[in-house]
Amino acid sequence: MKQLSGKIAELRGELESFSTGVVARLKPIRTEAEALTGKLEAAIGSLRPEVDAFGGELSKQIDALDAELAEMEP
């Protein structure tokens, strides 16, 4: 019984050590991922006006072509 209690204490210590190590390694990775996510959101946000303008122009061209086709129909 004493050996079993000792082994449990040893395993508990290893688990706590492992947990501490994992947290220490994951925290900087998470921070970096959050920073990259912010940069990605900013980049996409800066592209949005260009995409919206392009989409608007493309929509106008499609509408103009639709109007031309409608005039050609008997």
Biopython code that builds the backbone (N, CA, C, O; Angstrom):
import numpy as np
from Bio.PDB.StructureBuilder import StructureBuilder

atoms = [
    (1, "MET", "N", (0.831, -1.188, 0.000)),
    (1, "MET", "CA", (0.000, 0.000, 0.000)),
    (1, "MET", "C", (0.876, 1.253, 0.000)),
    (1, "MET", "O", (0.571, 2.236, -0.676)),
    (2, "LYS", "N", (1.940, 1.206, 0.746)),
    (2, "LYS", "CA", (2.858, 2.335, 0.829)),
    (2, "LYS", "C", (3.515, 2.572, -0.534)),
    (2, "LYS", "O", (3.709, 3.716, -0.945)),
    (3, "GLN", "N", (3.857, 1.477, -1.232)),
    (3, "GLN", "CA", (4.458, 1.607, -2.558)),
    (3, "GLN", "C", (3.460, 2.208, -3.548)),
    (3, "GLN", "O", (3.814, 3.046, -4.377)),
    (4, "LEU", "N", (2.224, 1.769, -3.447)),
    (4, "LEU", "CA", (1.179, 2.292, -4.319)),
    (4, "LEU", "C", (0.973, 3.781, -4.087)),
    (4, "LEU", "O", (0.850, 4.540, -5.049)),
    (5, "SER", "N", (0.933, 4.211, -2.843)),
    (5, "SER", "CA", (0.789, 5.638, -2.520)),
    (5, "SER", "C", (1.976, 6.419, -3.050)),
    (5, "SER", "O", (1.819, 7.529, -3.558)),
    (6, "GLY", "N", (3.157, 5.846, -2.935)),
    (6, "GLY", "CA", (4.355, 6.503, -3.449)),
    (6, "GLY", "C", (4.319, 6.638, -4.958)),
    (6, "GLY", "O", (4.680, 7.682, -5.500)),
    (7, "LYS", "N", (3.882, 5.578, -5.647)),
    (7, "LYS", "CA", (3.783, 5.605, -7.101)),
    (7, "LYS", "C", (2.745, 6.628, -7.562)),
    (7, "LYS", "O", (2.963, 7.344, -8.539)),
    (8, "ILE", "N", (1.616, 6.693, -6.853)),
    (8, "ILE", "CA", (0.580, 7.680, -7.181)),
    (8, "ILE", "C", (1.121, 9.094, -7.017)),
    (8, "ILE", "O", (0.877, 9.951, -7.866)),
    (9, "ALA", "N", (1.841, 9.342, -5.951)),
    (9, "ALA", "CA", (2.434, 10.665, -5.729)),
    (9, "ALA", "C", (3.438, 10.994, -6.835)),
    (9, "ALA", "O", (3.499, 12.126, -7.314)),
    (10, "GLU", "N", (4.217, 9.999, -7.230)),
    (10, "GLU", "CA", (5.197, 10.201, -8.306)),
    (10, "GLU", "C", (4.501, 10.538, -9.627)),
    (10, "GLU", "O", (4.899, 11.461, -10.338)),
    (11, "LEU", "N", (3.469, 9.781, -9.933)),
    (11, "LEU", "CA", (2.725, 10.036, -11.167)),
    (11, "LEU", "C", (2.034, 11.390, -11.145)),
    (11, "LEU", "O", (1.981, 12.086, -12.158)),
    (12, "ARG", "N", (1.504, 11.759, -9.980)),
    (12, "ARG", "CA", (0.861, 13.068, -9.842)),
    (12, "ARG", "C", (1.889, 14.181, -10.105)),
    (12, "ARG", "O", (1.587, 15.166, -10.779)),
    (13, "GLY", "N", (3.077, 14.015, -9.577)),
    (13, "GLY", "CA", (4.138, 15.002, -9.804)),
    (13, "GLY", "C", (4.506, 15.100, -11.280)),
    (13, "GLY", "O", (4.697, 16.195, -11.808)),
    (14, "GLU", "N", (4.605, 13.938, -11.947)),
    (14, "GLU", "CA", (4.923, 13.940, -13.381)),
    (14, "GLU", "C", (3.819, 14.622, -14.186)),
    (14, "GLU", "O", (4.096, 15.374, -15.121)),
    (15, "LEU", "N", (2.581, 14.357, -13.821)),
    (15, "LEU", "CA", (1.449, 14.976, -14.508)),
    (15, "LEU", "C", (1.464, 16.492, -14.332)),
    (15, "LEU", "O", (1.257, 17.228, -15.297)),
    (16, "GLU", "N", (1.701, 16.957, -13.129)),
    (16, "GLU", "CA", (1.759, 18.403, -12.873)),
    (16, "GLU", "C", (2.918, 19.036, -13.630)),
    (16, "GLU", "O", (2.780, 20.130, -14.177)),
    (17, "SER", "N", (4.056, 18.356, -13.665)),
    (17, "SER", "CA", (5.214, 18.872, -14.387)),
    (17, "SER", "C", (4.921, 18.948, -15.887)),
    (17, "SER", "O", (5.241, 19.936, -16.547)),
    (18, "PHE", "N", (4.310, 17.891, -16.406)),
    (18, "PHE", "CA", (3.952, 17.859, -17.821)),
    (18, "PHE", "C", (2.972, 18.981, -18.149)),
    (18, "PHE", "O", (3.129, 19.678, -19.152)),
    (19, "SER", "N", (1.969, 19.149, -17.304)),
    (19, "SER", "CA", (0.959, 20.178, -17.518)),
    (19, "SER", "C", (1.593, 21.568, -17.536)),
    (19, "SER", "O", (1.277, 22.392, -18.393)),
    (20, "THR", "N", (2.474, 21.814, -16.598)),
    (20, "THR", "CA", (3.166, 23.103, -16.524)),
    (20, "THR", "C", (3.989, 23.332, -17.789)),
    (20, "THR", "O", (4.008, 24.435, -18.336)),
    (21, "GLY", "N", (4.670, 22.278, -18.249)),
    (21, "GLY", "CA", (5.488, 22.398, -19.462)),
    (21, "GLY", "C", (4.650, 22.664, -20.697)),
    (21, "GLY", "O", (5.030, 23.466, -21.551)),
    (22, "VAL", "N", (3.523, 21.999, -20.792)),
    (22, "VAL", "CA", (2.646, 22.188, -21.954)),
    (22, "VAL", "C", (2.108, 23.615, -21.972)),
    (22, "VAL", "O", (2.108, 24.270, -23.015)),
    (23, "VAL", "N", (1.661, 24.084, -20.843)),
    (23, "VAL", "CA", (1.135, 25.458, -20.764)),
    (23, "VAL", "C", (2.227, 26.453, -21.143)),
    (23, "VAL", "O", (1.973, 27.415, -21.868)),
    (24, "ALA", "N", (3.430, 26.220, -20.656)),
    (24, "ALA", "CA", (4.538, 27.127, -20.961)),
    (24, "ALA", "C", (4.848, 27.146, -22.457)),
    (24, "ALA", "O", (5.216, 28.191, -22.995)),
    (25, "ARG", "N", (4.705, 26.016, -23.129)),
    (25, "ARG", "CA", (4.976, 25.953, -24.564)),
    (25, "ARG", "C", (3.810, 26.481, -25.385)),
    (25, "ARG", "O", (4.027, 27.096, -26.429)),
    (26, "LEU", "N", (2.590, 26.258, -24.941)),
    (26, "LEU", "CA", (1.425, 26.664, -25.725)),
    (26, "LEU", "C", (1.105, 28.150, -25.608)),
    (26, "LEU", "O", (0.558, 28.735, -26.543)),
    (27, "LYS", "N", (1.429, 28.759, -24.498)),
    (27, "LYS", "CA", (1.085, 30.169, -24.292)),
    (27, "LYS", "C", (1.719, 31.068, -25.357)),
    (27, "LYS", "O", (1.012, 31.888, -25.943)),
    (28, "PRO", "N", (3.036, 30.949, -25.634)),
    (28, "PRO", "CA", (3.606, 31.803, -26.683)),
    (28, "PRO", "C", (3.048, 31.490, -28.076)),
    (28, "PRO", "O", (2.901, 32.389, -28.904)),
    (29, "ILE", "N", (2.742, 30.223, -28.328)),
    (29, "ILE", "CA", (2.170, 29.851, -29.622)),
    (29, "ILE", "C", (0.800, 30.499, -29.780)),
    (29, "ILE", "O", (0.470, 31.017, -30.847)),
    (30, "ARG", "N", (0.015, 30.467, -28.725)),
    (30, "ARG", "CA", (-1.316, 31.079, -28.773)),
    (30, "ARG", "C", (-1.208, 32.590, -28.983)),
    (30, "ARG", "O", (-1.958, 33.165, -29.771)),
    (31, "THR", "N", (-0.282, 33.222, -28.285)),
    (31, "THR", "CA", (-0.090, 34.667, -28.426)),
    (31, "THR", "C", (0.294, 35.016, -29.855)),
    (31, "THR", "O", (-0.220, 35.978, -30.425)),
    (32, "GLU", "N", (1.199, 34.231, -30.435)),
    (32, "GLU", "CA", (1.622, 34.487, -31.812)),
    (32, "GLU", "C", (0.474, 34.262, -32.793)),
    (32, "GLU", "O", (0.301, 35.030, -33.739)),
    (33, "ALA", "N", (-0.304, 33.215, -32.567)),
    (33, "ALA", "CA", (-1.450, 32.942, -33.438)),
    (33, "ALA", "C", (-2.464, 34.081, -33.367)),
    (33, "ALA", "O", (-3.021, 34.479, -34.390)),
    (34, "GLU", "N", (-2.703, 34.602, -32.181)),
    (34, "GLU", "CA", (-3.640, 35.721, -32.039)),
    (34, "GLU", "C", (-3.122, 36.965, -32.758)),
    (34, "GLU", "O", (-3.895, 37.703, -33.369)),
    (35, "ALA", "N", (-1.809, 37.193, -32.680)),
    (35, "ALA", "CA", (-1.219, 38.344, -33.365)),
    (35, "ALA", "C", (-1.348, 38.183, -34.872)),
    (35, "ALA", "O", (-1.678, 39.139, -35.574)),
    (36, "LEU", "N", (-1.089, 36.981, -35.373)),
    (36, "LEU", "CA", (-1.211, 36.738, -36.809)),
    (36, "LEU", "C", (-2.658, 36.860, -37.274)),
    (36, "LEU", "O", (-2.919, 37.346, -38.374)),
    (37, "THR", "N", (-3.584, 36.428, -36.451)),
    (37, "THR", "CA", (-4.996, 36.549, -36.784)),
    (37, "THR", "C", (-5.371, 38.023, -36.917)),
    (37, "THR", "O", (-6.096, 38.405, -37.835)),
    (38, "GLY", "N", (-4.876, 38.839, -36.003)),
    (38, "GLY", "CA", (-5.148, 40.271, -36.077)),
    (38, "GLY", "C", (-4.597, 40.888, -37.350)),
    (38, "GLY", "O", (-5.250, 41.720, -37.980)),
    (39, "LYS", "N", (-3.386, 40.476, -37.730)),
    (39, "LYS", "CA", (-2.782, 40.995, -38.959)),
    (39, "LYS", "C", (-3.572, 40.546, -40.179)),
    (39, "LYS", "O", (-3.763, 41.315, -41.121)),
    (40, "LEU", "N", (-4.027, 39.308, -40.161)),
    (40, "LEU", "CA", (-4.805, 38.793, -41.279)),
    (40, "LEU", "C", (-6.133, 39.540, -41.410)),
    (40, "LEU", "O", (-6.544, 39.891, -42.516)),
    (41, "GLU", "N", (-6.794, 39.780, -40.290)),
    (41, "GLU", "CA", (-8.049, 40.536, -40.316)),
    (41, "GLU", "C", (-7.823, 41.938, -40.865)),
    (41, "GLU", "O", (-8.639, 42.445, -41.635)),
    (42, "ALA", "N", (-6.720, 42.565, -40.473)),
    (42, "ALA", "CA", (-6.418, 43.913, -40.966)),
    (42, "ALA", "C", (-6.155, 43.899, -42.466)),
    (42, "ALA", "O", (-6.604, 44.791, -43.186)),
    (43, "ALA", "N", (-5.430, 42.889, -42.938)),
    (43, "ALA", "CA", (-5.123, 42.794, -44.368)),
    (43, "ALA", "C", (-6.401, 42.588, -45.174)),
    (43, "ALA", "O", (-6.595, 43.227, -46.208)),
    (44, "ILE", "N", (-7.264, 41.705, -44.707)),
    (44, "ILE", "CA", (-8.533, 41.461, -45.404)),
    (44, "ILE", "C", (-9.393, 42.717, -45.379)),
    (44, "ILE", "O", (-10.029, 43.062, -46.374)),
    (45, "GLY", "N", (-9.409, 43.395, -44.243)),
    (45, "GLY", "CA", (-10.180, 44.631, -44.130)),
    (45, "GLY", "C", (-9.694, 45.701, -45.081)),
    (45, "GLY", "O", (-10.497, 46.467, -45.613)),
    (46, "SER", "N", (-8.375, 45.770, -45.307)),
    (46, "SER", "CA", (-7.844, 46.786, -46.215)),
    (46, "SER", "C", (-8.148, 46.442, -47.674)),
    (46, "SER", "O", (-8.212, 47.333, -48.521)),
    (47, "LEU", "N", (-8.333, 45.165, -47.967)),
    (47, "LEU", "CA", (-8.652, 44.759, -49.335)),
    (47, "LEU", "C", (-10.136, 44.917, -49.666)),
    (47, "LEU", "O", (-10.509, 45.009, -50.835)),
    (48, "ARG", "N", (-10.958, 44.948, -48.659)),
    (48, "ARG", "CA", (-12.406, 44.964, -48.875)),
    (48, "ARG", "C", (-12.878, 46.132, -49.747)),
    (48, "ARG", "O", (-13.690, 45.907, -50.645)),
    (49, "PRO", "N", (-12.412, 47.362, -49.530)),
    (49, "PRO", "CA", (-12.884, 48.451, -50.401)),
    (49, "PRO", "C", (-12.562, 48.197, -51.873)),
    (49, "PRO", "O", (-13.370, 48.502, -52.750)),
    (50, "GLU", "N", (-11.381, 47.640, -52.141)),
    (50, "GLU", "CA", (-11.013, 47.348, -53.527)),
    (50, "GLU", "C", (-11.927, 46.279, -54.118)),
    (50, "GLU", "O", (-12.373, 46.394, -55.260)),
    (51, "VAL", "N", (-12.196, 45.256, -53.343)),
    (51, "VAL", "CA", (-13.060, 44.177, -53.810)),
    (51, "VAL", "C", (-14.481, 44.695, -54.020)),
    (51, "VAL", "O", (-15.126, 44.358, -55.013)),
    (52, "ASP", "N", (-14.964, 45.506, -53.092)),
    (52, "ASP", "CA", (-16.306, 46.077, -53.237)),
    (52, "ASP", "C", (-16.401, 46.949, -54.487)),
    (52, "ASP", "O", (-17.393, 46.892, -55.213)),
    (53, "ALA", "N", (-15.371, 47.752, -54.736)),
    (53, "ALA", "CA", (-15.372, 48.622, -55.919)),
    (53, "ALA", "C", (-15.363, 47.773, -57.189)),
    (53, "ALA", "O", (-16.098, 48.053, -58.136)),
    (54, "PHE", "N", (-14.539, 46.752, -57.200)),
    (54, "PHE", "CA", (-14.473, 45.864, -58.357)),
    (54, "PHE", "C", (-15.812, 45.171, -58.576)),
    (54, "PHE", "O", (-16.295, 45.074, -59.704)),
    (55, "GLY", "N", (-16.406, 44.692, -57.490)),
    (55, "GLY", "CA", (-17.709, 44.028, -57.582)),
    (55, "GLY", "C", (-18.777, 44.970, -58.108)),
    (55, "GLY", "O", (-19.616, 44.568, -58.914)),
    (56, "GLY", "N", (-18.756, 46.213, -57.663)),
    (56, "GLY", "CA", (-19.727, 47.200, -58.136)),
    (56, "GLY", "C", (-19.568, 47.473, -59.620)),
    (56, "GLY", "O", (-20.553, 47.556, -60.354)),
    (57, "GLU", "N", (-18.325, 47.611, -60.058)),
    (57, "GLU", "CA", (-18.064, 47.854, -61.480)),
    (57, "GLU", "C", (-18.480, 46.656, -62.324)),
    (57, "GLU", "O", (-19.069, 46.816, -63.393)),
    (58, "LEU", "N", (-18.178, 45.478, -61.850)),
    (58, "LEU", "CA", (-18.566, 44.262, -62.565)),
    (58, "LEU", "C", (-20.084, 44.144, -62.650)),
    (58, "LEU", "O", (-20.622, 43.738, -63.679)),
    (59, "SER", "N", (-20.765, 44.496, -61.581)),
    (59, "SER", "CA", (-22.223, 44.463, -61.565)),
    (59, "SER", "C", (-22.801, 45.431, -62.595)),
    (59, "SER", "O", (-23.767, 45.104, -63.284)),
    (60, "LYS", "N", (-22.214, 46.617, -62.700)),
    (60, "LYS", "CA", (-22.674, 47.597, -63.698)),
    (60, "LYS", "C", (-22.499, 47.054, -65.116)),
    (60, "LYS", "O", (-23.378, 47.213, -65.963)),
    (61, "GLN", "N", (-21.360, 46.413, -65.364)),
    (61, "GLN", "CA", (-21.109, 45.855, -66.694)),
    (61, "GLN", "C", (-22.115, 44.742, -67.016)),
    (61, "GLN", "O", (-22.603, 44.653, -68.143)),
    (62, "ILE", "N", (-22.416, 43.913, -66.048)),
    (62, "ILE", "CA", (-23.403, 42.842, -66.256)),
    (62, "ILE", "C", (-24.772, 43.433, -66.541)),
    (62, "ILE", "O", (-25.480, 42.968, -67.435)),
    (63, "ASP", "N", (-25.152, 44.465, -65.778)),
    (63, "ASP", "CA", (-26.440, 45.120, -66.016)),
    (63, "ASP", "C", (-26.497, 45.726, -67.412)),
    (63, "ASP", "O", (-27.526, 45.640, -68.082)),
    (64, "ALA", "N", (-25.404, 46.337, -67.856)),
    (64, "ALA", "CA", (-25.365, 46.935, -69.194)),
    (64, "ALA", "C", (-25.497, 45.864, -70.266)),
    (64, "ALA", "O", (-26.209, 46.062, -71.251)),
    (65, "LEU", "N", (-24.830, 44.746, -70.094)),
    (65, "LEU", "CA", (-24.947, 43.646, -71.050)),
    (65, "LEU", "C", (-26.356, 43.064, -71.064)),
    (65, "LEU", "O", (-26.884, 42.728, -72.125)),
    (66, "ASP", "N", (-26.957, 42.947, -69.896)),
    (66, "ASP", "CA", (-28.350, 42.472, -69.824)),
    (66, "ASP", "C", (-29.275, 43.420, -70.588)),
    (66, "ASP", "O", (-30.183, 42.981, -71.294)),
    (67, "ALA", "N", (-29.035, 44.716, -70.441)),
    (67, "ALA", "CA", (-29.870, 45.699, -71.142)),
    (67, "ALA", "C", (-29.694, 45.577, -72.659)),
    (67, "ALA", "O", (-30.665, 45.662, -73.411)),
    (68, "GLU", "N", (-28.445, 45.377, -73.100)),
    (68, "GLU", "CA", (-28.191, 45.213, -74.537)),
    (68, "GLU", "C", (-28.896, 43.970, -75.068)),
    (68, "GLU", "O", (-29.499, 43.995, -76.141)),
    (69, "LEU", "N", (-28.812, 42.883, -74.304)),
    (69, "LEU", "CA", (-29.466, 41.641, -74.735)),
    (69, "LEU", "C", (-30.982, 41.818, -74.799)),
    (69, "LEU", "O", (-31.644, 41.305, -75.701)),
    (70, "ALA", "N", (-31.508, 42.540, -73.842)),
    (70, "ALA", "CA", (-32.972, 42.769, -73.823)),
    (70, "ALA", "C", (-33.396, 43.566, -75.052)),
    (70, "ALA", "O", (-34.476, 43.328, -75.592)),
    (71, "GLU", "N", (-32.571, 44.502, -75.504)),
    (71, "GLU", "CA", (-32.895, 45.305, -76.692)),
    (71, "GLU", "C", (-32.830, 44.452, -77.955)),
    (71, "GLU", "O", (-33.567, 44.718, -78.904)),
    (72, "MET", "N", (-31.977, 43.446, -77.993)),
    (72, "MET", "CA", (-31.795, 42.595, -79.164)),
    (72, "MET", "C", (-32.941, 41.593, -79.329)),
    (72, "MET", "O", (-33.192, 41.116, -80.436)),
    (73, "GLU", "N", (-33.622, 41.281, -78.256)),
    (73, "GLU", "CA", (-34.693, 40.286, -78.328)),
    (73, "GLU", "C", (-35.885, 40.858, -79.065)),
    (73, "GLU", "O", (-36.230, 42.026, -78.884)),
    (74, "PRO", "N", (-36.529, 40.028, -79.911)),
    (74, "PRO", "CA", (-37.688, 40.521, -80.677)),
    (74, "PRO", "C", (-38.904, 40.746, -79.824)),
    (74, "PRO", "O", (-39.947, 41.157, -80.331)),
]
sb = StructureBuilder()
sb.init_structure("model")
sb.init_model(0)
sb.init_chain("A")
sb.init_seg("    ")
for serial, (resi, resn, name, xyz) in enumerate(atoms, 1):
    if name == "N":
        sb.init_residue(resn, " ", resi, " ")
    sb.init_atom(name, np.array(xyz, "f"), 0.0, 1.0, " ", f" {name:<3s}", serial, name[0])
structure = sb.get_structure()
